[in-house]
Amino acid sequence: MNYLFTSESVGEGHPDKLCDQVSDALLDAYLEKDSESRVAIETLVKTGFIVVAGEVTSKANIEIQDIVRKAVKDAGYDNPSSGFDGNTCGVLVSILKQSPDISMGVDSNSEKEQGAGDQGLMFGYATNETQEYIPLSIMLSHKLLKKISELRRSGEISYLMPDGKSQVTVEYENGNPKRVHTIVVSNQHSADVSQEQIKGDIIEKVIKPVCGNWIDEKTVYHVNPTGKFVIGGPVGDTGVTGRKIIVDSYGGMARHGGGCFSGKDPSKVDRSAAYAARYAAKNIVAAGLADKCEIQIAYAIGVAEPVSVYVDCFGTNKISEEKISELVRKYFPLKPGDIIKQLDLKKPIYHKTATYGHFGRIVENNSIYFSWEKLDKVDILKREI
């Protein structure tokens, strides 16, 4: 069967992604000074101002205004030319302590394990169609925008500005990616450049180097298809934390439990259990137990043990899904306390996750980028079969 499948990504200057970065920058700042911090921070951005709100219980005192402004400037909004400037924008803050009704269910002691920070369901997914073990469409979408960011920051394409989006449509044949059918790139730019130059630069300096042999003479390109993208960022659109959950995960190829990641410390299973599920799914696929694997984990607030664990390999499994589910429970951390400990999640690592996806970021300087991307269970799983 042949079909087309599409995924999108958004750049670091996209208003929603800007909010994710601010929320995670604040989370990192709290964890850096107090690894036991409980943090749930939401950010909203619009022309000229940012609102930061949420619940925090921490021994740390941080300079919230400075951290917010630095995150905004690091994303590229460091002068008025883009319409938004981290140096001068207003920053409004409303942060209270975590509800004691929640913390009493989450805290651990000698008589009680750490419980889940909320009820809910989380999914992890992996596929062997790319070396990163995530779908080709979302991987290429991320890489296109990362390349654009590099060219913007280096000044090689000087007219590019921080806001941008990408979209990649992949043609599948018998369940495997065959070629890239369509690519959409929309990037904010200065007013003094022609659309012809933008299209030529994006195709030659971004799309061709990133997509390589996946594109051919039939691939369709849409570069800034409206014809103009000068007004962007918070001026063009309101941003809110957590509105790009499919960009953050698997580009729509897998299911999603609905909870976002950014701004949440690892006691929130929306984040930590999604990482644990990805960790398990990736090792299962890498071990050859299945070509594709999706794992659902569900929790009750204040309870350590998951209420359910479900495995779906979409007919690609080499052993029974019941056996794979047993292996997941046997070898992978599923209780919140175990997940946090085994994946070492109390470190200030989260600002890096807020752009270009939380999954598939496997190698940087020849090292593992995030702990949930490790393939340290492959040999154990192989021995089991």
Secondary structure as GFF3:
##gff-version 3
##sequence-region A 1 385
A	DSSP	beta_strand	2	10	.	.	.	ID=ss1
A	DSSP	alpha_helix	15	33	.	.	.	ID=ss2
A	DSSP	beta_strand	38	46	.	.	.	ID=ss3
A	DSSP	beta_strand	49	57	.	.	.	ID=ss4
A	DSSP	alpha_helix	64	74	.	.	.	ID=ss5
A	DSSP	three_ten_helix	80	82	.	.	.	ID=ss6
A	DSSP	beta_strand	90	96	.	.	.	ID=ss7
A	DSSP	alpha_helix	100	106	.	.	.	ID=ss8
A	DSSP	beta_strand	120	127	.	.	.	ID=ss9
A	DSSP	alpha_helix	136	154	.	.	.	ID=ss10
A	DSSP	beta_strand	160	173	.	.	.	ID=ss11
A	DSSP	beta_strand	176	189	.	.	.	ID=ss12
A	DSSP	alpha_helix	195	202	.	.	.	ID=ss13
A	DSSP	pi_helix	203	207	.	.	.	ID=ss14
A	DSSP	alpha_helix	208	211	.	.	.	ID=ss15
A	DSSP	three_ten_helix	212	214	.	.	.	ID=ss16
A	DSSP	beta_strand	220	223	.	.	.	ID=ss17
A	DSSP	alpha_helix	233	236	.	.	.	ID=ss18
A	DSSP	beta_strand	239	240	.	.	.	ID=ss19
A	DSSP	alpha_helix	245	248	.	.	.	ID=ss20
A	DSSP	alpha_helix	269	286	.	.	.	ID=ss21
A	DSSP	beta_strand	292	299	.	.	.	ID=ss22
A	DSSP	beta_strand	308	312	.	.	.	ID=ss23
A	DSSP	alpha_helix	321	331	.	.	.	ID=ss24
A	DSSP	alpha_helix	336	343	.	.	.	ID=ss25
A	DSSP	three_ten_helix	351	354	.	.	.	ID=ss26
A	DSSP	three_ten_helix	371	373	.	.	.	ID=ss27
A	DSSP	alpha_helix	378	384	.	.	.	ID=ss28
###
